[in-house]
């Protein structure tokens, strides 16, 4: 498919039966940086009880942890694309390899037009109505991602996953969700109102604990629980994921720029800008206050650049944070700067971004 225009949380499928999520907004020419999400049973099978996805003409399995990366590295190296700035190959899909592209807003329009055909879609429509009526944000600013986007959601087990487009729209929705969570009659409550949200889950992060994680997640206001017991007999997770509007997207990809890793750093810093914090990548302007460990050049860092879902919308302007990750120097023909980057790497669970509170 030539001349595709895609953004974060759009999805592409290849002829082999691989489904990828488009990751972020900055991509090499004629390709998209992606995250492998699902694969047809013809090429991948999983014993994980959470993995099967039915509902289409063939069975798909969801990847967990690094399963997708391993499969691609071993069997599908054509989906490791050159990233000139990093000087490395990363998971991605050339536009020429896209068999089908799926966009969350288009899929939501299709579902609304068809009407609710199962209990989950009925619940989705009720949550959407509640969100739009209370926020004033129109349904055209929403989309659906995850299993609903691909047509293999399970009516009894799948979640409700919305995308919301635009910075102002997302700010309004977070305010609205805070109001709905505190209203006992809304049917919605904060998924992270207590540490019970983490029961039964394995905790791997080394430099912040469960209580810290729950505190940060609770105030993001994008993770909800919808009480649908009277209709479908269950409480359903309802997520509201921020995505940039087309007018807000500016690619940072430059073939002339180079990103050089300068070592592992841990610093204390003050947040100077947070308007890009809700998105992937999350970008925070910072004023470093103290280098706690690592290269002294970390005091020159001007931003935190995070690809990690856990650290979206993690900190707000004027808050003091501890951040630990890869210190990088970004060099380009127009100048250079330093940043602390949080991303998929061998020391993934040592990375942290937390507010001192």
N, C-alpha and C positions, 0 to 999 in steps of 0.2 A: 504494500500500500504506500504509494508515494504521497508526499506533501501532507502527512498526518500532523495534526495539531493536538497534542495531548498534554496533560498536566498531572500533578500528584493525585493518586488514587484512581485515575483512569486505568484501564486494564487492556492487555493484549493477549491474544492466543495465537500460538504457532501451529504449523501443520503437524508437528509431532504429538500435539496434545498437551503442551505446556501452557499454563496460564500465569502471566506475570502482572504484578502491580507496577505501574509507572511511579518512580520514586523522585519526588521533588520537581524542580522547574529548570534546572541547568543541565544540559545534555550535549554530548558531542554531535557533530554534524551528521545528519541522516541516521541517527540511532537514539535510543532512549535508555537511560540508566533505569534499571528495574530491580524488583525483588521477586524471586520465584515463589508463587503461592500455592499452586495446585498442579497436579499432573494426572493424565488419563491412566486408568488401570493397565492400559496396553504397555506403558513404559515404566510405571512405578506402582508399588503396592506397599501398604503400611499396616502393621499390626496394632497401631495405636487406635483405641476405640473412638477417639475424637476425630479421626482423619477422614472416614468415608463421606463423600458428598454424592447423594443420589438426586434424582429429579430431572436429569437430562437423559439423552439417548444412551449415554455411557457413564460408567462410574468414574468419579475423580477422587483423588486423595489429597488432603491438605498437607503441606510440608510443615514440620515443626523443627525448631532450632536451626541447625545447619544442613538439614536433609536436602533442601533444594540446591544449595551451593555445591554439595558433594556430587549430586546427580549430574549437574551441568558440567562441573569440572571433569568428571569421568567420561560422560557419554555425549555431551553436547557443547563442546568447546566453541562452537560458532556463536554461543550466547555469552561469551566472555569478550567484551569489546574494549578497545584501547581507549584509555582516558589520558589524554596528552598532559593535562595539568598535573596529574598524579604520577605520570610515568609508569602506569601499571594497567593491568587488565581487570575489569570488574564486570559483574553480571549486568547484561543489557541486551536489548533486542534491536537489530538493524531494522529500519523501516521496511526494507524489502522482504523481511521474514515475517511480517505481521499478516496473519491470515484473517483475523477479525479484531477490531477494536471496540471496547465497550466503555461507555461514559455514564457515570452515575446519574446526572440529571435526566438524560434520555431514558434510562431504564426506569426511573421513578415515574416519569410521564406515562410510559407504557403500562406500568402496574396500576396507576390511578385510573387510566382510561379503561383498563380491563375490569376494574373493580375487584373487591376482595374475594379471592377464590379459596382461601383457607384461613384458619384462625390467626396465623402469624400476620398475614397481610391485612386482616381486619384490625388487629392491634396496631400495626404500623400506621394505618390510616388514622386511627384515633390519636396516637401520639403526635403525628404530624399536624392534625387539626388543633390539638391543644397548643402545640408549639407556635403555630402560625397565628392563631387567634389571640394569644397572650403577648406575643412579641411584635406583631405587625410585620414580621419578615415574611415575604410571600413564598408560597410553595415552589416557585420557580428558582428560588435561591438554594433549594435543597436537592440532594441526590441520594441514592442508596449504593453502598459498596458491599464487599464481602460476598457471602453466598447468595444474597438477594440479587446482586448485580449479575451473577452468572446463571441464575435460574435453577440453582440446586439447593436452595434453602430447605431446611426441614421444619415443617409447621409446628412440631412439638419441641424442638430442641434449639433451633437457630435463634440468634439475637436480631435486634433491630439496629442497623448500622446506617446512620445518616451522614452525608457530607453537607457542609454549609459553606457557601461561597461568598467571600468578601470580608475585609477586616471589620467594617462597620457592622455588617450583619452578624458576624461572630461575636462581637462585643455585646450587641443587643441580645443575642441568644444566651450568652453566659449570664447576663443580668436577669433575663427572664427565667432561666432554669433555677437560679438561686431563689427566686420568688416562688416558683412552683415547688421546689424541694421543701420549702418551709411551710407550704400550704398543705395541710393534712388531707384536703379533699381533692387534690389535683390528680392523685393516682401515681405521681412521680416522687421518688426520693433519691437522695444522693447514694450512689453505690458504695462510696467510701465514708459513710457516716460513722462507721466503726471499723475496727481492725478485723471484724468477722469477714470482711471482703476478701481477706487473704488466707482464710482457713483452707487447709488442704493443699496449698500451693507451695512449691519448693522455692526457698529464698536463696539466691546466689550472690547478690551484691555484697561486697566486702566492706565498703566504706560508708554505707548508710543503712539503717535498720528498717524493719517493717513499719514501726510507728512513724518514722520520718517519711517513708514512702507514702503511707496513708494520709498523713497531714498534707503533703504536697498535692496528692491526687484529689483530695476532698475539695480543695479550693479552686480547682480548675473548672468545675461545674459542667464538664462535658460528658461525665459518666453517670448515667442514671439507671434506676430500676423502675419498671412500670408494673404496677399491680393489676394484672389481667386475670386474676383468679376467678372472677365472676363470669368471665366469658370463655377463656381457654384453660382455666385451672392452674395457671402458673404465673410466676413473677418473671418478667422478661427484661434482660439487659437492653438498655437503649442508649446508644452512643451518638455523640454529635461532634463530628470531626471537622476541624477548620481546614479549608482549602482557599487558596487565593483566587480572586476574580481575575479574569484575563487581563484587565487593565492594570492590575497590581503586579504582574509578573515581569521580572527583569532577569534575564539569564546572566549568571556569573561565570559561565564557561568561556574561557579564552584560550585558544590553542597556543598563544604566545606566552601564557603565564605558566609558572612552575610552582608546585607546592613541595616544600622540603621539610621533612620531619627533623626536629632538633632535639628530641628527647622527651622524657616523661616529666610532667610538671604538676605541682599542686600549689595553688595560690588562693589567697583571700582577695576578693575584689568587690567593688561596688557596681551595681547595675546602672548603666547610664541610658540605656534604650531597650525597650521590650516590645516594640510594635511588630517585630517579626517572630516573637517567641511562640505563638500558637501553631506555627506551620512547620513543615519538614522541607528543608532543614530549618531548625530553630536558630535564630541569630540574636545574640544579646550584645549590645555595646557594653564595655566594661572599663573601669578605672582600677587597675591592679593596686592593692594596698600592701601586700606582703607576699613574698615567695616562701612558701612553707617547705618545699623541696623541689629539686630540679634546677635547670639552667637559670641563671640570673636574668637572661633575656626575657623571661616570662613577665618581668616588670614592664616590658614594652608592649605586651599584648593589648590589642584594642577591642577584641571581641571574642566571644565564645561561639563556636560553630558546631551545632549538634545535629546528627542524623538519627539520634536515638529517640524512639517513641516515649520512653520513660521521662525524658527531660524536656518535652514540649511544655511551654507555658509554665515552666518550673519556677521562675523568679520574676519579680516585678521591679520596675524602675525605683531606684534609691535603696533597694534592699542590699544587704551584704551577704555574699555567698562564698562557699568553698567550692572550687572546681578543680578536678583532677583528670588529666587526659594527655593526649599528644600535643606538645608544643610544635607549631608549624610556622614557617616563614613563607609567605606568599609573595613571589617575585613576578613582576610584569613590566612591560616597557614603560608603563606610566608611574611606576614606583613599587614599593614593597611595604608589607606590614606583617605583624605577628598575630597569631590566634591560637587559642586552645581548642582542639577539635575532639569531639566525642563521637565515636563511630564504631562500626564492627571491626574488631581487632583482637589479637590474642589476649589482651588484658581487659576485655570487655567489662567484666564484673568488678574491676578495680576502679573504673571510671565513676565519677560522681559530679553532680551539680545539686547543691542543697543550700537552702536559705538558713542563715543563722537566726534562729527564733527562740 
